[in-house]
Amino acid sequence: MRRKNKKATLKGVPPDDPEPAKRAKGTIPFPCCPSEIVLVYADAHGRSSNKCPKCGGFAVFDFDEMCADQGKPCRGLTSSQ
């Protein structure tokens, strides 16, 4: 039995928003797998560490400079309160 594909939604974007890409600053590819990308909104700033969905490697994205570098996982920084 086939499953129906769920419509891709972006976090923070209402599902009825007709043009979420109009609010995007651009995309940044992962340094390890350039076919995987991160969408950056116009009001985003700062840095973020994300795990690659393809290979599992970590990358640090700089939303101000619109670039990414290979990174290492920061062990022990998850919220365990």
Protein Blocks (a to p, Z undefined) as FASTA:
>chain_A
ZZdddddddehiafklmblmlmpgbdcddfklmmbccdddfkbgcjdddddfklopacdd
dfklopaddddddehiaccZZ
